[in-house]
Amino acid sequence: MQRILLFILLITCGLTASVSGQPRYLLRGVVTDAITGKPVAGASVAVRRGPGRLGTRTDTLGRYKLLMPAGIFSIGYTSIGYNPRVREVSIERDDTVENVDLKTDIRQIDEVTITGRAPDANVSAAQMSVVRLDMKTLKNIPVVFGEVDVLKALLLQPGITSAGEGAAGFNVRGGAADQNLVLLDGAPIFNTSHLLGLLSNLSADAIQDVTLYKGGIPANYGGRLSSLLLLNTKPGNTVRVEITGGIGLLTSRLLANGPLTRNRKLTFVAGGRIAYPNILLRQFPEPTRKNRAFFYDLNGRLTYRLGAGSQLSLTAYHAYDNFKFPQDTLFGWQSTLATLRWSQRLSDKLNLNVTATHSDYRFFLDGLTPQNTYRFQSDVRQQDVRADWIWTPKRHRLEWGGGFTRYRLGPGAIRPTGSDTNINPQTLPTEQAIEWAGYLSDEWTPVPWLTVQAGVRWVAFTNRGPGVSYQYADGQARTPQSITDTLRFGAGQALARYGGPEPRLILRVKLAPNTALKMSYNRTRQFLQLISNTTSISPADFWKLSNPNVPPQVGDQTAVGVFQNLKNNQYEVSVELYQKRLTNLVEYRNGATLLLNPTLDADLLRASGRAYGLEVSVQKTKGLITGLLAYTYSRTLARVNTTYTLDQINRGNEYPTTFDRPHNLSISSQWKWKRGWTFGTNFVYTSGRPTTYPDGTYRLNGVAVFDFSQRNADRLPDYHRLDVSFTKDGRREPGQRRYANWSISFYNVYARRNAYSVYFQRLNITTRSYQLSVFGSIIPSVSWNFNY
């Protein structure tokens, strides 16, 4: 970090001598979609003829700026998914405005995981460790059950893995799944999966764009250690009503969007998806065929354009799941989100966004046996209000703002639901907290070859009563027996306060017209942790706020990378090195009791961690054959910081976390055939996930008991899989409104029985191991999609 700051100082000291004495004038404008009028973010704006290699990209509002000498220039405007345009622009004075609209090119042949961004953004953009998905081409990715899945597409990128096949959530650079902040139009999503992890709970039809920050997280966001995933819904077509949908083996979906008024100021988006997995479950052998499952999700958005540069939008989302095992348990969970946003362009250089969000996630579990009829429920609610300002003077992009967050958590409650039940009612106290945050960030391009993005976020968190805090005896491990005092706090009283600065820094040094060196550093704090001792996120997990005995997790990440584009941006190559230092991680004492535990703090251990890795990405973005090769070598290690033997894990030594998978390789490709056909392939290989096997057995009261002494000392077998798909685009000409697509895919082509887990059973005097596989055979699927 000190070397980076010294580098910045040396650079800034020489800026005056580096800036050319030739006068330069500002050229600016907005790039929009010719049909919908929506801004085109990430479009490339490049001078084709003229001195030097000048270029930039549009921001999220489609705006661009270039400092240019006087003269007449040929400027090209390009973006993936659009036909390129070239304009002759005369620069004779400062503040020349050139607005451009781009027409959609349906004949694009782009790689499935590349975004609709500038072709040279890999080098020209300041951001690093960023993944963007192109929603127009996700349909060509081979997926299980033929369902287009945003989150599963992310798993093809370097540094992103999951706990296993069909597992809920995702892991970024070795972080836990709860360390990812997932925002849908600014509202947090606490569970991103349907069917216990088989599918994501976001319908791709309703999503406009997807951006994942693995590092270099912008200063206006915080609250998680590993990543930030931004999902934005479609704003609605301003020209005509569009209807899209599809029917597959597992789900059907429908989405409509368009104008609601004659003046086209008010637009809508409304859609939903419903699943019928019971039809497939009945085809499996016993006891799987007795399982029952169901889910649906609904999306809606209203956008009203108040005037030039001003609009108001309201987004709503709701999802519901249930899953019943054949014996006696019904799992259910639901998410409800709402976002209200006002955007105002105060001037050509100043914009304001005011956002209010509400997020409500609830889980319930029903016991159905005659003497154990009950309902267990937990929930988490979060409300946010924030204001964000963007000012874009010459050579700068200054952002500042702040927000207020309120948390309310119900850790768990159980109540009997039958007259003959043996269950006693129990309710854990509600947890509440508030959070204030403010930030300031500036992206500065003092000279064409250098961009500096620096900022800081300051956060203050308060856990508030009513509540209870336990005091433990000094010199002893925390257990219910070592509690010395119980402190009770009234409504509004502070149980604990945490906070501090979270600095952010990104440097981009352009080494050559097609090569850039980038460095980043960011610190984040996490005040909300998911309590779970399972490998993958499960519906029975619950959230917990930081309190006097559970301080917030803190993460510091540094990264450096080289980015290069070859053959006129046809190939994008990047190599990144990263390192993370983590403190106050939540680990669990061996044999910990999590659900309905009033003294849960005693079973939670404080750990430190470190992660490091190398990520290599090679993408081909143009031509009949496009594709991505992504390789990651990474390690993630943890250590429990305690001197008490009772609390030690692996005798106090460092051990691999559950998400430590050193080698990860994915190769995906698309091959455009004639008559609208596309052939897609995925090959995925990952190292086996750490697990714990028994070291031996001992007898307790005459019963053989397994002995587990070393946590995560073993590994599951390595994972690998091949998928293929055939997609037929029914459009015959550009601009065709009514058409249908067919998608045929084969998941796990060579039917490998990849291990999700290995468990052991004692049979007489012999210990036997058994392997659980989620998909042990090839999974064919077919889906039909239509646009009207």
Disulfide bonds with the S-S distance in Angstrom:
none
